[in-house]
Amino acid sequence: MVIRYSKTLLIAAIALFASLVAFGNITDYGSNLAFVQHVLLMDTIFPTATIRYRAIDSAVAHHAAYIFIIILEALTAIFCWAGAWQMFRSRHAPASEFNRRKRLAIVGLTLGFLVWQVGFMSIGGEWFGMWMSQQWNGVPSAFRFFTTIGIVLIYVVQRDGEISDSP
């Protein structure tokens, strides 16, 4: 039972994190919109960088990208909350059912991993050169986020045995 509770609580912790991130972005829209704008404008990367042709200077595109990010963060939270709830409800169930009830949590964790790894590290960090900005470099934070999510994902996907077989 301890392992089942542990997995459920870790999913809930990620759900809380994603909820707070999405809530903060919705209720303080302008603060992180500035982050997205500067990353897409590439206006704070190294002056000699030759990748500036990738910059996007459309305000509509900035808002669209930011809204898309917020939607993905909110979906991460929703899937993780739903997954944690399903796992909690099946905590006394046979192993096969408990393992099936992890699906929404795994979807949420995978989506969260993709948001911060693909969205922030790959697209923001590498394509838009975010790593070159001293002011708007979100790569270290994104790394912490997707690493934490990845560790939880690896733990949660481990098949659970019957309760009597658990340590």
Sequence and secondary structure as in RCSB ss.txt:
>XXXX:A:sequence
MVIRYSKTLLIAAIALFASLVAFGNITDYGSNLAFVQHVLLMDTIFPTATIRYRAIDSAVAHHAAYIFIIILEAL
TAIFCWAGAWQMFRSRHAPASEFNRRKRLAIVGLTLGFLVWQVGFMSIGGEWFGMWMSQQWNGVPSAFRFFTTIG
IVLIYVVQRDGEISDSP
>XXXX:A:secstr
 HHHHHHHHHHHHHHHHHHHHHHHHHHTHHHHHHHHHHHHHTTTS TT TTGGG    HHHHHHHHHHHHHHHHH
HHHHHHHHHHHHHHTTTS HHHHHHTTHHHHHHHHHHHHIIIIIIIIIIIIIS GGG SSS  HHHHHHHHHHHH
HHHHHHHS    GGG  
